[in-house]
Amino acid sequence: MARHRPHRPLALDASHWRDDGQPKVRYPTRADALVAADERSKESGTQLGVYECAFCRGWHMGRRAGRSGRRDS
């Protein structure tokens, strides 16, 4: 059965949204995002990186595996 995702405006880049359809947390600075990514990585055991969002000009975190070189640590 297909998972229902909430409607999203088409103007937003896919990197602005989590896999569950909710918007990603916006961090105001790279440093804030790195601290959050480090904490979450330790909790989950999944390596996370950060990237600047072209849509909101904030910073988001995301999984690094299998993605293009948009994330750094």
PDB file of N, H, CA, C and O in Angstrom:
ATOM      1  N   MET A   1       0.842  -1.167   0.000  1.00  0.00           N
ATOM      2  CA  MET A   1       0.000   0.000   0.000  1.00  0.00           C
ATOM      3  C   MET A   1       0.897   1.244   0.000  1.00  0.00           C
ATOM      4  O   MET A   1       1.850   1.315   0.777  1.00  0.00           O
ATOM      5  N   ALA A   2       0.609   2.205  -0.846  1.00  0.00           N
ATOM      6  H   ALA A   2      -0.165   2.147  -1.477  1.00  0.00           H
ATOM      7  CA  ALA A   2       1.419   3.422  -0.951  1.00  0.00           C
ATOM      8  C   ALA A   2       1.215   4.298   0.281  1.00  0.00           C
ATOM      9  O   ALA A   2       0.112   4.407   0.817  1.00  0.00           O
ATOM     10  N   ARG A   3       2.295   4.908   0.705  1.00  0.00           N
ATOM     11  H   ARG A   3       3.191   4.819   0.269  1.00  0.00           H
ATOM     12  CA  ARG A   3       2.249   5.813   1.842  1.00  0.00           C
ATOM     13  C   ARG A   3       1.737   7.168   1.377  1.00  0.00           C
ATOM     14  O   ARG A   3       2.212   7.704   0.375  1.00  0.00           O
ATOM     15  N   HIS A   4       0.775   7.719   2.096  1.00  0.00           N
ATOM     16  H   HIS A   4       0.389   7.283   2.909  1.00  0.00           H
ATOM     17  CA  HIS A   4       0.225   9.027   1.748  1.00  0.00           C
ATOM     18  C   HIS A   4       1.149  10.121   2.264  1.00  0.00           C
ATOM     19  O   HIS A   4       1.532  10.123   3.434  1.00  0.00           O
ATOM     20  N   ARG A   5       1.502  11.042   1.389  1.00  0.00           N
ATOM     21  H   ARG A   5       1.191  11.040   0.438  1.00  0.00           H
ATOM     22  CA  ARG A   5       2.336  12.180   1.776  1.00  0.00           C
ATOM     23  C   ARG A   5       1.504  13.449   1.678  1.00  0.00           C
ATOM     24  O   ARG A   5       0.683  13.594   0.772  1.00  0.00           O
ATOM     25  N   PRO A   6       1.720  14.370   2.617  1.00  0.00           N
ATOM     26  CA  PRO A   6       0.971  15.623   2.552  1.00  0.00           C
ATOM     27  C   PRO A   6       1.313  16.408   1.286  1.00  0.00           C
ATOM     28  O   PRO A   6       2.409  16.281   0.740  1.00  0.00           O
ATOM     29  N   HIS A   7       0.377  17.203   0.840  1.00  0.00           N
ATOM     30  H   HIS A   7      -0.513  17.306   1.284  1.00  0.00           H
ATOM     31  CA  HIS A   7       0.607  18.048  -0.333  1.00  0.00           C
ATOM     32  C   HIS A   7       1.721  19.045  -0.033  1.00  0.00           C
ATOM     33  O   HIS A   7       1.762  19.635   1.047  1.00  0.00           O
ATOM     34  N   ARG A   8       2.624  19.230  -0.996  1.00  0.00           N
ATOM     35  H   ARG A   8       2.591  18.751  -1.873  1.00  0.00           H
ATOM     36  CA  ARG A   8       3.701  20.204  -0.869  1.00  0.00           C
ATOM     37  C   ARG A   8       3.637  21.173  -2.041  1.00  0.00           C
ATOM     38  O   ARG A   8       3.388  20.755  -3.172  1.00  0.00           O
ATOM     39  N   PRO A   9       3.859  22.460  -1.789  1.00  0.00           N
ATOM     40  CA  PRO A   9       3.924  23.395  -2.916  1.00  0.00           C
ATOM     41  C   PRO A   9       5.062  23.005  -3.857  1.00  0.00           C
ATOM     42  O   PRO A   9       6.141  22.632  -3.395  1.00  0.00           O
ATOM     43  N   LEU A  10       4.841  23.084  -5.142  1.00  0.00           N
ATOM     44  H   LEU A  10       3.965  23.386  -5.517  1.00  0.00           H
ATOM     45  CA  LEU A  10       5.842  22.673  -6.112  1.00  0.00           C
ATOM     46  C   LEU A  10       7.062  23.585  -6.124  1.00  0.00           C
ATOM     47  O   LEU A  10       8.117  23.186  -6.616  1.00  0.00           O
ATOM     48  N   ALA A  11       6.944  24.794  -5.597  1.00  0.00           N
ATOM     49  H   ALA A  11       6.087  25.119  -5.197  1.00  0.00           H
ATOM     50  CA  ALA A  11       8.049  25.748  -5.638  1.00  0.00           C
ATOM     51  C   ALA A  11       9.195  25.360  -4.699  1.00  0.00           C
ATOM     52  O   ALA A  11      10.311  25.854  -4.860  1.00  0.00           O
ATOM     53  N   LEU A  12       8.942  24.498  -3.739  1.00  0.00           N
ATOM     54  H   LEU A  12       8.036  24.096  -3.608  1.00  0.00           H
ATOM     55  CA  LEU A  12       9.983  24.137  -2.782  1.00  0.00           C
ATOM     56  C   LEU A  12      10.851  23.013  -3.316  1.00  0.00           C
ATOM     57  O   LEU A  12      10.344  22.041  -3.877  1.00  0.00           O
ATOM     58  N   ASP A  13      12.121  23.141  -3.147  1.00  0.00           N
ATOM     59  H   ASP A  13      12.533  23.930  -2.692  1.00  0.00           H
ATOM     60  CA  ASP A  13      13.088  22.129  -3.549  1.00  0.00           C
ATOM     61  C   ASP A  13      12.920  20.889  -2.673  1.00  0.00           C
ATOM     62  O   ASP A  13      12.602  21.007  -1.490  1.00  0.00           O
ATOM     63  N   ALA A  14      13.131  19.712  -3.239  1.00  0.00           N
ATOM     64  H   ALA A  14      13.390  19.617  -4.200  1.00  0.00           H
ATOM     65  CA  ALA A  14      12.981  18.458  -2.495  1.00  0.00           C
ATOM     66  C   ALA A  14      13.935  18.379  -1.312  1.00  0.00           C
ATOM     67  O   ALA A  14      13.641  17.677  -0.344  1.00  0.00           O
ATOM     68  N   SER A  15      15.062  19.073  -1.357  1.00  0.00           N
ATOM     69  H   SER A  15      15.300  19.643  -2.143  1.00  0.00           H
ATOM     70  CA  SER A  15      16.015  19.018  -0.248  1.00  0.00           C
ATOM     71  C   SER A  15      15.499  19.745   0.987  1.00  0.00           C
ATOM     72  O   SER A  15      16.117  19.670   2.049  1.00  0.00           O
ATOM     73  N   HIS A  16      14.394  20.434   0.868  1.00  0.00           N
ATOM     74  H   HIS A  16      13.891  20.495   0.006  1.00  0.00           H
ATOM     75  CA  HIS A  16      13.802  21.168   1.986  1.00  0.00           C
ATOM     76  C   HIS A  16      12.858  20.279   2.803  1.00  0.00           C
ATOM     77  O   HIS A  16      12.346  20.716   3.834  1.00  0.00           O
ATOM     78  N   TRP A  17      12.621  19.037   2.360  1.00  0.00           N
ATOM     79  H   TRP A  17      13.037  18.681   1.523  1.00  0.00           H
ATOM     80  CA  TRP A  17      11.629  18.158   2.974  1.00  0.00           C
ATOM     81  C   TRP A  17      12.257  16.847   3.436  1.00  0.00           C
ATOM     82  O   TRP A  17      13.183  16.333   2.808  1.00  0.00           O
ATOM     83  N   ARG A  18      11.742  16.315   4.541  1.00  0.00           N
ATOM     84  H   ARG A  18      10.990  16.732   5.051  1.00  0.00           H
ATOM     85  CA  ARG A  18      12.161  15.000   5.026  1.00  0.00           C
ATOM     86  C   ARG A  18      11.445  13.926   4.210  1.00  0.00           C
ATOM     87  O   ARG A  18      10.512  14.216   3.461  1.00  0.00           O
ATOM     88  N   ASP A  19      11.894  12.689   4.367  1.00  0.00           N
ATOM     89  H   ASP A  19      12.652  12.453   4.976  1.00  0.00           H
ATOM     90  CA  ASP A  19      11.284  11.566   3.644  1.00  0.00           C
ATOM     91  C   ASP A  19       9.813  11.365   4.003  1.00  0.00           C
ATOM     92  O   ASP A  19       9.045  10.831   3.203  1.00  0.00           O
ATOM     93  N   ASP A  20       9.414  11.799   5.225  1.00  0.00           N
ATOM     94  H   ASP A  20      10.038  12.233   5.875  1.00  0.00           H
ATOM     95  CA  ASP A  20       8.024  11.616   5.647  1.00  0.00           C
ATOM     96  C   ASP A  20       7.115  12.766   5.203  1.00  0.00           C
ATOM     97  O   ASP A  20       5.943  12.809   5.579  1.00  0.00           O
ATOM     98  N   GLY A  21       7.651  13.700   4.403  1.00  0.00           N
ATOM     99  H   GLY A  21       8.602  13.665   4.098  1.00  0.00           H
ATOM    100  CA  GLY A  21       6.836  14.785   3.879  1.00  0.00           C
ATOM    101  C   GLY A  21       6.828  16.046   4.723  1.00  0.00           C
ATOM    102  O   GLY A  21       6.278  17.063   4.301  1.00  0.00           O
ATOM    103  N   GLN A  22       7.420  16.003   5.897  1.00  0.00           N
ATOM    104  H   GLN A  22       7.866  15.176   6.240  1.00  0.00           H
ATOM    105  CA  GLN A  22       7.478  17.173   6.765  1.00  0.00           C
ATOM    106  C   GLN A  22       8.675  18.043   6.390  1.00  0.00           C
ATOM    107  O   GLN A  22       9.672  17.532   5.880  1.00  0.00           O
ATOM    108  N   PRO A  23       8.589  19.359   6.639  1.00  0.00           N
ATOM    109  CA  PRO A  23       9.737  20.206   6.333  1.00  0.00           C
ATOM    110  C   PRO A  23      10.910  19.891   7.254  1.00  0.00           C
ATOM    111  O   PRO A  23      10.718  19.542   8.418  1.00  0.00           O
ATOM    112  N   LYS A  24      12.123  20.016   6.725  1.00  0.00           N
ATOM    113  H   LYS A  24      12.278  20.299   5.778  1.00  0.00           H
ATOM    114  CA  LYS A  24      13.313  19.812   7.546  1.00  0.00           C
ATOM    115  C   LYS A  24      13.470  20.975   8.515  1.00  0.00           C
ATOM    116  O   LYS A  24      12.987  22.078   8.262  1.00  0.00           O
ATOM    117  N   VAL A  25      14.149  20.718   9.623  1.00  0.00           N
ATOM    118  H   VAL A  25      14.541  19.822   9.829  1.00  0.00           H
ATOM    119  CA  VAL A  25      14.442  21.768  10.593  1.00  0.00           C
ATOM    120  C   VAL A  25      15.433  22.737   9.950  1.00  0.00           C
ATOM    121  O   VAL A  25      16.410  22.319   9.328  1.00  0.00           O
ATOM    122  N   ARG A  26      15.173  24.016  10.105  1.00  0.00           N
ATOM    123  H   ARG A  26      14.379  24.356  10.611  1.00  0.00           H
ATOM    124  CA  ARG A  26      16.065  25.055   9.571  1.00  0.00           C
ATOM    125  C   ARG A  26      16.961  25.546  10.698  1.00  0.00           C
ATOM    126  O   ARG A  26      16.480  25.975  11.747  1.00  0.00           O
ATOM    127  N   TYR A  27      18.262  25.479  10.470  1.00  0.00           N
ATOM    128  H   TYR A  27      18.653  25.131   9.618  1.00  0.00           H
ATOM    129  CA  TYR A  27      19.235  26.011  11.420  1.00  0.00           C
ATOM    130  C   TYR A  27      19.762  27.316  10.831  1.00  0.00           C
ATOM    131  O   TYR A  27      20.051  27.381   9.636  1.00  0.00           O
ATOM    132  N   PRO A  28      19.891  28.358  11.657  1.00  0.00           N
ATOM    133  CA  PRO A  28      20.293  29.656  11.124  1.00  0.00           C
ATOM    134  C   PRO A  28      21.754  29.734  10.675  1.00  0.00           C
ATOM    135  O   PRO A  28      22.094  30.543   9.812  1.00  0.00           O
ATOM    136  N   THR A  29      22.605  28.909  11.249  1.00  0.00           N
ATOM    137  H   THR A  29      22.329  28.251  11.950  1.00  0.00           H
ATOM    138  CA  THR A  29      24.023  28.943  10.879  1.00  0.00           C
ATOM    139  C   THR A  29      24.537  27.526  10.635  1.00  0.00           C
ATOM    140  O   THR A  29      23.956  26.545  11.098  1.00  0.00           O
ATOM    141  N   ARG A  30      25.633  27.450   9.901  1.00  0.00           N
ATOM    142  H   ARG A  30      26.105  28.248   9.525  1.00  0.00           H
ATOM    143  CA  ARG A  30      26.289  26.165   9.654  1.00  0.00           C
ATOM    144  C   ARG A  30      26.728  25.530  10.972  1.00  0.00           C
ATOM    145  O   ARG A  30      26.599  24.321  11.162  1.00  0.00           O
ATOM    146  N   ALA A  31      27.247  26.357  11.878  1.00  0.00           N
ATOM    147  H   ALA A  31      27.352  27.339  11.723  1.00  0.00           H
ATOM    148  CA  ALA A  31      27.712  25.845  13.172  1.00  0.00           C
ATOM    149  C   ALA A  31      26.573  25.203  13.950  1.00  0.00           C
ATOM    150  O   ALA A  31      26.754  24.133  14.532  1.00  0.00           O
ATOM    151  N   ASP A  32      25.402  25.835  13.971  1.00  0.00           N
ATOM    152  H   ASP A  32      25.255  26.704  13.498  1.00  0.00           H
ATOM    153  CA  ASP A  32      24.236  25.259  14.660  1.00  0.00           C
ATOM    154  C   ASP A  32      23.848  23.918  14.046  1.00  0.00           C
ATOM    155  O   ASP A  32      23.552  22.957  14.757  1.00  0.00           O
ATOM    156  N   ALA A  33      23.854  23.868  12.719  1.00  0.00           N
ATOM    157  H   ALA A  33      24.095  24.648  12.141  1.00  0.00           H
ATOM    158  CA  ALA A  33      23.491  22.626  12.028  1.00  0.00           C
ATOM    159  C   ALA A  33      24.512  21.523  12.299  1.00  0.00           C
ATOM    160  O   ALA A  33      24.136  20.363  12.469  1.00  0.00           O
ATOM    161  N   LEU A  34      25.798  21.871  12.341  1.00  0.00           N
ATOM    162  H   LEU A  34      26.103  22.813  12.203  1.00  0.00           H
ATOM    163  CA  LEU A  34      26.834  20.866  12.622  1.00  0.00           C
ATOM    164  C   LEU A  34      26.683  20.286  14.019  1.00  0.00           C
ATOM    165  O   LEU A  34      26.845  19.080  14.205  1.00  0.00           O
ATOM    166  N   VAL A  35      26.374  21.125  15.008  1.00  0.00           N
ATOM    167  H   VAL A  35      26.242  22.104  14.857  1.00  0.00           H
ATOM    168  CA  VAL A  35      26.174  20.631  16.375  1.00  0.00           C
ATOM    169  C   VAL A  35      24.993  19.662  16.405  1.00  0.00           C
ATOM    170  O   VAL A  35      25.087  18.584  16.991  1.00  0.00           O
ATOM    171  N   ALA A  36      23.882  20.047  15.772  1.00  0.00           N
ATOM    172  H   ALA A  36      23.806  20.923  15.296  1.00  0.00           H
ATOM    173  CA  ALA A  36      22.691  19.179  15.745  1.00  0.00           C
ATOM    174  C   ALA A  36      22.982  17.876  15.004  1.00  0.00           C
ATOM    175  O   ALA A  36      22.565  16.808  15.452  1.00  0.00           O
ATOM    176  N   ALA A  37      23.691  17.951  13.876  1.00  0.00           N
ATOM    177  H   ALA A  37      24.029  18.819  13.513  1.00  0.00           H
ATOM    178  CA  ALA A  37      24.007  16.751  13.099  1.00  0.00           C
ATOM    179  C   ALA A  37      24.911  15.810  13.885  1.00  0.00           C
ATOM    180  O   ALA A  37      24.736  14.593  13.833  1.00  0.00           O
ATOM    181  N   ASP A  38      25.875  16.368  14.611  1.00  0.00           N
ATOM    182  H   ASP A  38      26.017  17.357  14.653  1.00  0.00           H
ATOM    183  CA  ASP A  38      26.767  15.548  15.419  1.00  0.00           C
ATOM    184  C   ASP A  38      25.992  14.826  16.527  1.00  0.00           C
ATOM    185  O   ASP A  38      26.199  13.635  16.759  1.00  0.00           O
ATOM    186  N   GLU A  39      25.100  15.554  17.208  1.00  0.00           N
ATOM    187  H   GLU A  39      24.933  16.521  17.019  1.00  0.00           H
ATOM    188  CA  GLU A  39      24.285  14.942  18.261  1.00  0.00           C
ATOM    189  C   GLU A  39      23.390  13.847  17.692  1.00  0.00           C
ATOM    190  O   GLU A  39      23.307  12.759  18.262  1.00  0.00           O
ATOM    191  N   ARG A  40      22.725  14.121  16.585  1.00  0.00           N
ATOM    192  H   ARG A  40      22.792  15.005  16.122  1.00  0.00           H
ATOM    193  CA  ARG A  40      21.826  13.143  15.976  1.00  0.00           C
ATOM    194  C   ARG A  40      22.595  11.939  15.457  1.00  0.00           C
ATOM    195  O   ARG A  40      22.114  10.809  15.552  1.00  0.00           O
ATOM    196  N   SER A  41      23.788  12.167  14.907  1.00  0.00           N
ATOM    197  H   SER A  41      24.179  13.084  14.830  1.00  0.00           H
ATOM    198  CA  SER A  41      24.618  11.059  14.420  1.00  0.00           C
ATOM    199  C   SER A  41      24.981  10.120  15.551  1.00  0.00           C
ATOM    200  O   SER A  41      24.944   8.900  15.388  1.00  0.00           O
ATOM    201  N   LYS A  42      25.333  10.683  16.703  1.00  0.00           N
ATOM    202  H   LYS A  42      25.363  11.674  16.836  1.00  0.00           H
ATOM    203  CA  LYS A  42      25.681   9.860  17.868  1.00  0.00           C
ATOM    204  C   LYS A  42      24.480   9.065  18.364  1.00  0.00           C
ATOM    205  O   LYS A  42      24.627   7.911  18.766  1.00  0.00           O
ATOM    206  N   GLU A  43      23.290   9.671  18.342  1.00  0.00           N
ATOM    207  H   GLU A  43      23.170  10.609  18.016  1.00  0.00           H
ATOM    208  CA  GLU A  43      22.068   9.001  18.790  1.00  0.00           C
ATOM    209  C   GLU A  43      21.658   7.874  17.852  1.00  0.00           C
ATOM    210  O   GLU A  43      21.267   6.795  18.298  1.00  0.00           O
ATOM    211  N   SER A  44      21.750   8.130  16.557  1.00  0.00           N
ATOM    212  H   SER A  44      22.068   9.006  16.195  1.00  0.00           H
ATOM    213  CA  SER A  44      21.192   7.191  15.582  1.00  0.00           C
ATOM    214  C   SER A  44      22.209   6.228  14.987  1.00  0.00           C
ATOM    215  O   SER A  44      21.842   5.174  14.467  1.00  0.00           O
ATOM    216  N   GLY A  45      23.499   6.591  15.063  1.00  0.00           N
ATOM    217  H   GLY A  45      23.797   7.447  15.485  1.00  0.00           H
ATOM    218  CA  GLY A  45      24.516   5.766  14.439  1.00  0.00           C
ATOM    219  C   GLY A  45      24.599   5.974  12.929  1.00  0.00           C
ATOM    220  O   GLY A  45      25.340   5.264  12.248  1.00  0.00           O
ATOM    221  N   THR A  46      23.852   6.935  12.401  1.00  0.00           N
ATOM    222  H   THR A  46      23.251   7.512  12.954  1.00  0.00           H
ATOM    223  CA  THR A  46      23.866   7.258  10.983  1.00  0.00           C
ATOM    224  C   THR A  46      24.655   8.540  10.787  1.00  0.00           C
ATOM    225  O   THR A  46      24.385   9.546  11.443  1.00  0.00           O
ATOM    226  N   GLN A  47      25.626   8.508   9.888  1.00  0.00           N
ATOM    227  H   GLN A  47      25.846   7.691   9.355  1.00  0.00           H
ATOM    228  CA  GLN A  47      26.430   9.705   9.645  1.00  0.00           C
ATOM    229  C   GLN A  47      25.601  10.754   8.921  1.00  0.00           C
ATOM    230  O   GLN A  47      25.024  10.485   7.867  1.00  0.00           O
ATOM    231  N   LEU A  48      25.545  11.948   9.491  1.00  0.00           N
ATOM    232  H   LEU A  48      26.014  12.167  10.347  1.00  0.00           H
ATOM    233  CA  LEU A  48      24.794  13.047   8.906  1.00  0.00           C
ATOM    234  C   LEU A  48      25.741  14.190   8.561  1.00  0.00           C
ATOM    235  O   LEU A  48      26.763  14.397   9.216  1.00  0.00           O
ATOM    236  N   GLY A  49      25.385  14.904   7.542  1.00  0.00           N
ATOM    237  H   GLY A  49      24.556  14.735   7.009  1.00  0.00           H
ATOM    238  CA  GLY A  49      26.127  16.084   7.152  1.00  0.00           C
ATOM    239  C   GLY A  49      25.180  17.261   7.073  1.00  0.00           C
ATOM    240  O   GLY A  49      23.982  17.110   7.314  1.00  0.00           O
ATOM    241  N   VAL A  50      25.695  18.427   6.740  1.00  0.00           N
ATOM    242  H   VAL A  50      26.668  18.549   6.543  1.00  0.00           H
ATOM    243  CA  VAL A  50      24.860  19.617   6.647  1.00  0.00           C
ATOM    244  C   VAL A  50      25.048  20.272   5.283  1.00  0.00           C
ATOM    245  O   VAL A  50      26.060  20.065   4.613  1.00  0.00           O
ATOM    246  N   TYR A  51      24.058  21.062   4.884  1.00  0.00           N
ATOM    247  H   TYR A  51      23.236  21.231   5.428  1.00  0.00           H
ATOM    248  CA  TYR A  51      24.129  21.795   3.624  1.00  0.00           C
ATOM    249  C   TYR A  51      23.267  23.043   3.720  1.00  0.00           C
ATOM    250  O   TYR A  51      22.288  23.082   4.466  1.00  0.00           O
ATOM    251  N   GLU A  52      23.638  24.053   2.963  1.00  0.00           N
ATOM    252  H   GLU A  52      24.433  24.022   2.358  1.00  0.00           H
ATOM    253  CA  GLU A  52      22.854  25.275   2.914  1.00  0.00           C
ATOM    254  C   GLU A  52      21.708  25.077   1.928  1.00  0.00           C
ATOM    255  O   GLU A  52      21.913  24.609   0.808  1.00  0.00           O
ATOM    256  N   CYS A  53      20.509  25.435   2.352  1.00  0.00           N
ATOM    257  H   CYS A  53      20.343  25.815   3.262  1.00  0.00           H
ATOM    258  CA  CYS A  53      19.312  25.273   1.531  1.00  0.00           C
ATOM    259  C   CYS A  53      19.170  26.470   0.591  1.00  0.00           C
ATOM    260  O   CYS A  53      19.158  27.618   1.035  1.00  0.00           O
ATOM    261  N   ALA A  54      19.065  26.197  -0.694  1.00  0.00           N
ATOM    262  H   ALA A  54      19.074  25.264  -1.055  1.00  0.00           H
ATOM    263  CA  ALA A  54      18.914  27.253  -1.687  1.00  0.00           C
ATOM    264  C   ALA A  54      17.553  27.933  -1.578  1.00  0.00           C
ATOM    265  O   ALA A  54      17.392  29.065  -2.035  1.00  0.00           O
ATOM    266  N   PHE A  55      16.571  27.257  -0.979  1.00  0.00           N
ATOM    267  H   PHE A  55      16.701  26.338  -0.608  1.00  0.00           H
ATOM    268  CA  PHE A  55      15.236  27.837  -0.880  1.00  0.00           C
ATOM    269  C   PHE A  55      15.120  28.796   0.299  1.00  0.00           C
ATOM    270  O   PHE A  55      14.691  29.937   0.129  1.00  0.00           O
ATOM    271  N   CYS A  56      15.503  28.338   1.506  1.00  0.00           N
ATOM    272  H   CYS A  56      15.852  27.411   1.644  1.00  0.00           H
ATOM    273  CA  CYS A  56      15.285  29.146   2.707  1.00  0.00           C
ATOM    274  C   CYS A  56      16.553  29.842   3.198  1.00  0.00           C
ATOM    275  O   CYS A  56      16.494  30.650   4.125  1.00  0.00           O
ATOM    276  N   ARG A  57      17.696  29.539   2.587  1.00  0.00           N
ATOM    277  H   ARG A  57      17.744  28.883   1.834  1.00  0.00           H
ATOM    278  CA  ARG A  57      18.985  30.108   2.956  1.00  0.00           C
ATOM    279  C   ARG A  57      19.392  29.766   4.386  1.00  0.00           C
ATOM    280  O   ARG A  57      20.304  30.377   4.942  1.00  0.00           O
ATOM    281  N   GLY A  58      18.715  28.792   4.972  1.00  0.00           N
ATOM    282  H   GLY A  58      17.974  28.295   4.520  1.00  0.00           H
ATOM    283  CA  GLY A  58      19.127  28.257   6.259  1.00  0.00           C
ATOM    284  C   GLY A  58      19.968  27.028   6.014  1.00  0.00           C
ATOM    285  O   GLY A  58      20.370  26.760   4.882  1.00  0.00           O
ATOM    286  N   TRP A  59      20.236  26.284   7.059  1.00  0.00           N
ATOM    287  H   TRP A  59      19.910  26.502   7.979  1.00  0.00           H
ATOM    288  CA  TRP A  59      21.039  25.070   6.971  1.00  0.00           C
ATOM    289  C   TRP A  59      20.202  23.889   7.419  1.00  0.00           C
ATOM    290  O   TRP A  59      19.436  23.992   8.377  1.00  0.00           O
ATOM    291  N   HIS A  60      20.347  22.760   6.723  1.00  0.00           N
ATOM    292  H   HIS A  60      20.969  22.677   5.944  1.00  0.00           H
ATOM    293  CA  HIS A  60      19.659  21.519   7.049  1.00  0.00           C
ATOM    294  C   HIS A  60      20.679  20.409   7.218  1.00  0.00           C
ATOM    295  O   HIS A  60      21.820  20.523   6.768  1.00  0.00           O
ATOM    296  N   MET A  61      20.255  19.329   7.875  1.00  0.00           N
ATOM    297  H   MET A  61      19.329  19.237   8.240  1.00  0.00           H
ATOM    298  CA  MET A  61      21.110  18.153   7.948  1.00  0.00           C
ATOM    299  C   MET A  61      20.451  17.022   7.191  1.00  0.00           C
ATOM    300  O   MET A  61      19.234  17.007   7.002  1.00  0.00           O
ATOM    301  N   GLY A  62      21.278  16.064   6.753  1.00  0.00           N
ATOM    302  H   GLY A  62      22.266  16.077   6.906  1.00  0.00           H
ATOM    303  CA  GLY A  62      20.753  14.921   6.026  1.00  0.00           C
ATOM    304  C   GLY A  62      21.769  13.811   5.956  1.00  0.00           C
ATOM    305  O   GLY A  62      22.949  14.009   6.245  1.00  0.00           O
ATOM    306  N   ARG A  63      21.293  12.619   5.563  1.00  0.00           N
ATOM    307  H   ARG A  63      20.335  12.458   5.329  1.00  0.00           H
ATOM    308  CA  ARG A  63      22.200  11.475   5.395  1.00  0.00           C
ATOM    309  C   ARG A  63      23.185  11.775   4.293  1.00  0.00           C
ATOM    310  O   ARG A  63      22.842  12.418   3.300  1.00  0.00           O
ATOM    311  N   ARG A  64      24.397  11.314   4.461  1.00  0.00           N
ATOM    312  H   ARG A  64      24.675  10.791   5.268  1.00  0.00           H
ATOM    313  CA  ARG A  64      25.431  11.582   3.467  1.00  0.00           C
ATOM    314  C   ARG A  64      25.547  10.463   2.445  1.00  0.00           C
ATOM    315  O   ARG A  64      25.942  10.726   1.309  1.00  0.00           O
ATOM    316  N   ALA A  65      25.225   9.249   2.794  1.00  0.00           N
ATOM    317  H   ALA A  65      24.903   9.035   3.716  1.00  0.00           H
ATOM    318  CA  ALA A  65      25.394   8.101   1.885  1.00  0.00           C
ATOM    319  C   ALA A  65      24.437   8.198   0.715  1.00  0.00           C
ATOM    320  O   ALA A  65      23.250   8.473   0.890  1.00  0.00           O
ATOM    321  N   GLY A  66      24.966   7.969  -0.485  1.00  0.00           N
ATOM    322  H   GLY A  66      25.930   7.746  -0.626  1.00  0.00           H
ATOM    323  CA  GLY A  66      24.129   7.886  -1.665  1.00  0.00           C
ATOM    324  C   GLY A  66      23.626   9.212  -2.191  1.00  0.00           C
ATOM    325  O   GLY A  66      22.761   9.244  -3.067  1.00  0.00           O
ATOM    326  N   ARG A  67      24.147  10.292  -1.680  1.00  0.00           N
ATOM    327  H   ARG A  67      24.850  10.267  -0.969  1.00  0.00           H
ATOM    328  CA  ARG A  67      23.713  11.609  -2.137  1.00  0.00           C
ATOM    329  C   ARG A  67      24.833  12.291  -2.884  1.00  0.00           C
ATOM    330  O   ARG A  67      26.000  11.930  -2.735  1.00  0.00           O
ATOM    331  N   SER A  68      24.483  13.270  -3.684  1.00  0.00           N
ATOM    332  H   SER A  68      23.535  13.563  -3.805  1.00  0.00           H
ATOM    333  CA  SER A  68      25.514  14.024  -4.381  1.00  0.00           C
ATOM    334  C   SER A  68      26.280  14.871  -3.374  1.00  0.00           C
ATOM    335  O   SER A  68      25.848  14.990  -2.228  1.00  0.00           O
ATOM    336  N   GLY A  69      27.385  15.452  -3.762  1.00  0.00           N
ATOM    337  H   GLY A  69      27.736  15.355  -4.693  1.00  0.00           H
ATOM    338  CA  GLY A  69      28.290  16.115  -2.858  1.00  0.00           C
ATOM    339  C   GLY A  69      27.777  17.377  -2.202  1.00  0.00           C
ATOM    340  O   GLY A  69      28.554  18.308  -1.989  1.00  0.00           O
ATOM    341  N   ARG A  70      26.511  17.445  -1.876  1.00  0.00           N
ATOM    342  H   ARG A  70      25.880  16.689  -2.048  1.00  0.00           H
ATOM    343  CA  ARG A  70      25.931  18.643  -1.287  1.00  0.00           C
ATOM    344  C   ARG A  70      26.179  18.758   0.207  1.00  0.00           C
ATOM    345  O   ARG A  70      26.075  19.857   0.750  1.00  0.00           O
ATOM    346  N   ARG A  71      26.496  17.694   0.878  1.00  0.00           N
ATOM    347  H   ARG A  71      26.580  16.801   0.437  1.00  0.00           H
ATOM    348  CA  ARG A  71      26.640  17.740   2.318  1.00  0.00           C
ATOM    349  C   ARG A  71      28.096  17.689   2.702  1.00  0.00           C
ATOM    350  O   ARG A  71      28.905  17.055   2.024  1.00  0.00           O
ATOM    351  N   ASP A  72      28.427  18.349   3.780  1.00  0.00           N
ATOM    352  H   ASP A  72      27.769  18.863   4.330  1.00  0.00           H
ATOM    353  CA  ASP A  72      29.797  18.272   4.276  1.00  0.00           C
ATOM    354  C   ASP A  72      29.756  18.145   5.786  1.00  0.00           C
ATOM    355  O   ASP A  72      28.702  18.289   6.406  1.00  0.00           O
ATOM    356  N   SER A  73      30.885  17.881   6.357  1.00  0.00           N
ATOM    357  H   SER A  73      31.741  17.765   5.853  1.00  0.00           H
ATOM    358  CA  SER A  73      30.914  17.751   7.812  1.00  0.00           C
ATOM    359  C   SER A  73      32.022  18.613   8.326  1.00  0.00           C
ATOM    360  O   SER A  73      32.248  18.672   9.535  1.00  0.00           O
TER     361      SER A  73
END
